[in-house]
Each structure stands twice: as C-alpha cells, then as structure tokens.
Amino acid sequence: MLARLASNRLHEIRRIFSQPTRSFSTALNYHLDSPDNNPDLPWEFNEANKQKAKEIISHYPSNYKQSAVIPLLDLAQQQHGGWLPVSAMNAVAKVIEVAPIRVYEVATFYSMFNRTKVGKYHLLVCGTTPCMIRGSRDIEAALLNHLGVKRNEVTKDGLFSVGEMECMGSCVNAPMITVADYSNGSEGYTYNYYEDVTPERVVEIVEKLRKGEKPPHGTQNPKRIRCGPEGGNTTLLGEPKPPPCRDLDAC
C-alpha cells in the first residue's frame, strides 16, 4: 500500500516537471529540497531590512502581525535577488509568529512570489485568452529562442528568465509582457508593463535591458496613445449635444 502511494507520488512529480506549458510558481504547490533551497540554510533579514520589517509590522495591531505576511515576503524576495527560498519564508513566519505553513500558503498562491531562481530581469508573458489570441505564444517563443533558455530557466549571465503570468489587466492592448526588474536588489524593484508587443519588439526590449537602458513602458505601438484606438478616434468627434429637456415646465 505504502509502496503504491509512493510510486504514485513520484509519478505525479515527474509529470508536473515534464509539463512545459506551466510555470513552476503555479505548478508546484509543495517544496522540494535542493542544495540552494532547503530549510537548513540560514536566512535572516539584513540590518536595514530588519528596520523596514519593524516599520511594516507597526502598521498592524499587535495581535494581527500575521497580516503583514505579504509585504514581508515582498521585502524578503527583494533582499534575496527576486526569489524566495524556503528558509526566507521560515524567517518571515518567525517574525510574525505563525506556523510556517501559513506563510507557504500565501507564497504559493500569489504568482508575484518566485520560489525558484529568476534573472535580474524576469520577463513574464501574459498567457490569458486575449493575449493568447493576439499571439502571446509567439512572444514567448521569441524570448526563449533569443535567450536560449526554457521557461523559468535563468540565462548563464544571470540577467534574464522567462515566465508566465495570468491576466495583467490591459487586454485592449494585447499581447503584453511584464518585466520584473530586480537589478537594484533590496533597494526596490519595479514591474514595468509593455503592451502591443511583437516578437521583434520584445527582443529589442531585452537587448536594451542588457545594455542597462530602460525602454519606455506602456504601449509599444506608435500609432496608439495609451489604450486609445490605433490611429486615433474615428467616432464621437463632434461637439457634444445638450441632453433633451425632460422638464416640460422648464422648456
């Protein structure tokens, strides 16, 4: 009985790892020890972030410190170069005085928390239906081919990795990518959204980042202003007419 359960569990793990279309952050809802990610590795906030953690916790009532779990995980991720080892999650659990499982539950739910190594620039392709219809798979393929990696692998220079994120909320400008910029470490990172991208344009963005440049984010379509129609408005261009008078006594 136990042997069969163990065999089934091993088969499940192998099946998950063999699925190329799912990112590790969403596919694995459990932890697998590795030499650089196991609970025996020491981890704690540095002195500057210890002060930041105290300031974050001060925003909550003393009996609700656990409510600070998300900003503290975010701070830990910044300190650790853009990803969260299990020892960092354990450190957060200790700070807010909860069982570690309560922190794991949060870290595995939100895709903004990376539980495997990522590059200094983590390129996230929107995989939701509007972007998929508009060619997001071609966008991802262009990035992977140009960088010579598979999804969630990090380039040898440590600069880039490619992942997937669900709806980024700008479907009208599909397809789009997010660049999670961890190049400043614990000094803070940014999420920059690039919309109306093409396979050629995402490669250009990568090369600008490689040179240390910060390409302008937002729509990459020069014929569009923000989320307006390509080429400008074609309807409702005249002066607005006053609404019809509904008060017979005032007309």
C-alpha positions in Angstrom: 0.0 0.0 0.0 2.7 2.5 1.0 4.9 1.5 -1.9 2.0 2.1 -4.3 1.3 5.6 -2.8 5.0 6.5 -3.0 5.1 5.3 -6.6 2.0 7.4 -7.5 3.5 10.5 -5.8 6.8 10.1 -7.7 4.9 9.7 -10.9 2.9 12.9 -10.2 6.1 14.9 -9.5 7.7 13.7 -12.8 4.5 14.5 -14.7 4.5 18.1 -13.3 8.1 18.7 -14.2 7.6 17.4 -17.7 4.8 19.9 -18.4 6.4 22.7 -20.5 3.3 24.9 -20.5 3.1 25.6 -16.8 5.4 27.8 -14.7 7.0 26.5 -11.5 5.4 29.2 -9.4 1.9 27.9 -10.2 2.6 24.2 -10.9 4.3 23.3 -7.7 2.3 23.9 -4.5 4.8 22.0 -2.4 8.5 22.3 -1.7 11.3 20.1 -3.0 14.7 20.5 -1.2 17.7 21.4 -3.3 21.3 22.4 -2.4 20.4 26.1 -2.6 16.9 25.9 -1.3 16.3 23.9 1.9 15.3 24.8 5.5 18.8 24.1 6.8 20.3 27.1 5.1 20.4 30.1 7.4 18.5 33.2 6.4 17.5 36.4 8.1 16.7 40.0 7.2 19.8 42.2 7.0 20.0 45.1 9.4 18.4 47.7 7.1 15.5 45.3 6.3 15.0 44.4 9.9 14.2 48.1 10.5 11.9 48.0 7.4 10.2 44.9 8.8 9.5 46.6 12.1 8.1 49.6 10.3 5.8 47.3 8.2 4.6 45.4 11.3 3.9 48.7 13.1 1.0 49.4 10.7 -1.0 46.5 12.1 -2.5 45.8 15.6 -0.1 43.8 17.8 -2.4 40.8 17.7 -2.7 40.8 13.9 1.0 40.8 12.9 0.2 37.9 10.5 -1.5 40.4 8.3 2.0 41.7 7.4 2.9 38.5 5.6 2.6 39.8 2.1 4.8 42.9 2.4 7.3 41.0 4.5 7.5 38.3 1.8 7.9 41.0 -0.7 10.8 42.5 1.3 12.4 39.1 1.7 12.2 38.5 -2.0 13.8 41.8 -2.8 16.7 41.0 -0.4 17.2 37.6 -1.9 17.5 38.7 -5.5 14.0 38.2 -6.7 13.1 34.8 -5.3 12.0 33.2 -2.0 13.9 30.2 -0.6 12.0 28.2 2.0 14.4 29.4 4.7 13.3 33.0 3.9 9.7 32.0 4.3 10.5 30.4 7.6 12.2 33.6 8.7 9.0 35.6 7.9 6.9 33.1 9.8 9.2 33.6 12.8 8.9 37.4 12.6 5.1 37.3 12.6 4.8 34.4 15.0 2.8 32.0 12.9 3.3 28.4 11.7 5.5 28.3 8.6 2.6 26.6 6.6 0.6 29.9 6.9 3.4 31.7 5.0 3.8 28.9 2.5 0.1 29.2 1.7 0.5 32.8 0.7 3.7 32.3 -1.2 2.3 29.5 -3.3 -0.9 31.4 -4.0 0.4 34.7 -5.4 2.4 34.5 -8.7 4.3 37.6 -7.7 6.3 35.4 -5.3 9.0 33.4 -7.1 10.0 30.2 -5.4 12.8 29.3 -7.9 15.7 31.5 -9.0 14.9 34.2 -11.6 17.1 36.6 -13.5 17.6 40.2 -12.6 15.1 40.8 -15.3 12.2 38.3 -15.1 10.2 38.5 -18.3 6.6 37.5 -17.7 4.4 36.8 -20.7 0.6 37.2 -20.3 -1.0 33.8 -21.1 -4.6 34.7 -20.7 -7.1 34.3 -23.7 -7.0 37.8 -25.2 -3.2 37.9 -25.3 -3.1 34.2 -26.5 -5.4 35.1 -29.4 -3.2 38.0 -30.2 0.0 35.9 -30.3 1.4 35.6 -26.8 2.8 32.1 -27.6 4.9 33.7 -30.4 6.1 36.3 -28.0 7.2 33.7 -25.5 8.9 31.6 -28.3 10.8 34.7 -29.5 12.1 35.4 -26.0 13.0 31.8 -25.3 14.8 31.3 -28.6 16.6 34.6 -28.3 17.8 33.9 -24.8 18.5 30.2 -25.3 16.6 29.1 -22.3 13.4 27.2 -21.4 10.6 28.6 -19.4 11.8 29.5 -15.8 15.4 28.9 -16.6 17.9 31.6 -16.0 20.5 32.7 -18.6 24.1 31.9 -17.8 24.9 35.5 -17.1 22.0 35.6 -14.5 20.3 38.5 -16.3 17.2 37.0 -17.7 14.5 34.5 -17.1 11.1 34.0 -18.8 7.9 33.0 -17.1 4.1 33.3 -17.5 1.6 35.5 -15.6 -2.1 35.4 -15.9 -4.2 38.4 -16.9 -2.3 41.7 -16.5 -5.4 43.8 -16.9 -4.7 45.5 -20.2 -6.5 43.2 -22.6 -7.3 46.1 -25.1 -3.5 46.4 -25.7 -2.8 42.7 -26.0 -0.4 41.0 -26.3 1.7 42.2 -23.4 4.6 41.3 -21.1 5.8 42.4 -17.7 9.4 43.0 -16.8 10.0 42.4 -13.1 13.2 44.4 -12.6 15.3 43.1 -9.7 18.5 44.7 -10.9 18.5 47.1 -7.9 18.3 44.3 -5.3 16.8 45.2 -1.9 16.8 48.9 -2.9 13.4 48.1 -4.6 12.2 46.7 -7.8 9.7 47.7 -10.4 7.1 45.9 -12.5 7.1 47.5 -16.0 4.3 46.7 -18.4 5.0 46.6 -22.2 1.8 46.4 -24.3 1.1 45.8 -28.0 4.4 43.9 -28.3 5.6 41.9 -31.2 8.2 39.1 -31.3 10.7 41.6 -32.8 9.9 44.3 -30.2 10.4 42.0 -27.2 13.8 41.1 -28.5 14.6 44.8 -28.8 13.5 45.3 -25.2 15.7 42.5 -24.0 18.8 44.0 -25.7 18.1 47.5 -24.3 17.9 46.0 -20.8 21.1 44.1 -21.4 22.8 47.4 -22.1 21.4 48.9 -18.9 18.9 51.0 -20.7 15.3 51.4 -19.5 13.0 51.2 -22.6 9.8 53.2 -22.3 7.0 51.0 -21.0 3.3 51.1 -21.9 2.1 50.6 -25.5 4.8 49.8 -28.0 2.5 50.7 -30.9 3.5 54.2 -32.1 0.0 54.6 -33.7 -1.7 54.3 -30.3 -2.0 56.7 -27.4 -2.2 54.7 -24.2 -5.3 52.5 -24.7 -6.9 54.6 -27.3 -7.8 53.2 -30.8 -4.9 52.8 -33.3 -4.8 55.8 -35.5 -6.9 58.0 -33.1 -10.6 58.4 -32.6 -12.9 58.0 -35.6 -16.3 58.5 -33.9 -17.8 60.9 -31.4 -15.6 63.7 -32.8 -18.2 66.5 -32.9 -19.2 68.8 -30.1 -21.4 67.1 -27.6 -25.1 67.9 -27.9 -27.1 69.0 -24.8 -29.3 66.4 -23.4 -33.0 66.6 -24.3 -35.2 68.6 -21.9 -37.3 66.4 -19.7 -38.8 69.1 -17.5 -41.8 70.4 -19.6 -42.2 73.4 -17.3 -38.6 74.5 -17.9 -38.6 74.1 -21.7 
